Amino acid sequence: MEGLRWWLLLLTAVMFSMSGCASQELSMKSHPSEASITEEDVQAAAREEWWDRLVPEGSDAISSPDAPQAALPSMDMTGKWRGTWSARGLFGDERSSEVSAVFSQSGKRGIGRIALQDVNAATGLPLRFREAGSAGIAVFYKVNGADVVARDQAGTAAKFEFTRVGDTIYGKIAGAPRPAILVLERERE
């Protein structure tokens, strides 16, 4: 019975402390909306070429979703990419090594091959990548603005999610048992 009293006392103290924090003085009206978009945001949007692309202009801007759409020239992934991957190993230690990729794009879609080196003991990677080894896996990919999603051509659940910033792509392997990160840079021809 004494334990129940302590629990009731603790519950009462928590309730009073929570109600003391509540206030009606702050509301969304007290925060100006001008503070949400800075001049740096506008400049970054102009540099990344996405500002105003979501707003159609006139009736001729509306098109069928089935019609093929070209990717922006700056978002073309075609070429060779090289970088590093990082994931957890057999005993939880961090493993990292080289990754290379080759992409060929037509419009917003393309095919490619992504090869991770030294993957045998990297249990943080899906089994599909460890089995493929340095030969890599063939992928289909789709570009959506700065985001790229690549899926295994063999139909497994293996999926890469990339964000492109200039000539660098930052990505992760979705569905990996542990976090697996990739950073690749475009190779100059």
LINJO-V29614 format. One line per field, one symbol per residue. burial: + if it has 9 or more other ideal C-beta (glycine too) atoms within 8 Angstrom, else -. A space follows every 10 residues. Layout:
burial->???
//
This chain:
burial->---------- ---------- ---------- ---------- -+--+----- ---------- ---------- +---+-+-+- +++++++++- ----+-++++ +++-+--+++ +++++++++- -+++++-+++ -+---+++++ +++---++++ +++----+++ ++++---+++ +++--+---+ ++++++---
//
